[in-house]
Amino acid sequence: MRSPKTADLGLLYKVIEQGQVGMIAANATDGVLSKMDLKILEDDRHAFPRYEVSIVAREALLGERPEVRAALNELAGKFTNARMQELNYEVDVEHRAVGAVADGFLSGAGLK
């Protein structure tokens, strides 16, 4: 067995694509996962914490602005890891503006 290597997070997919490593630890919502031919292994021993899409807001904000809670409730169930991969790919790889990607998502989800 070879020794583990470390790489800058921004280079993880480049080093696996170039064959410099055989496996990487990635995030479930990384955009390039939706485009690369990689096998995502099941963490059946729970070595890593679960990484799931979630919406987070400060309770104080929700108390001060009830309309924020209502807007966030409309988003409930609309995000999956696969969808976040696609959105992150648009931003991280295709260099589309976050606002434009968000607008497209909202329109596609019937929220705009």
Summary of the structure (lengths in Angstrom):
residues: 112
radius of gyration: 17.4
end to end distance: 52.5
largest distance: 55.7
contacts: 214
relative contact order: 0.13
helix: 46%
strand: 0%
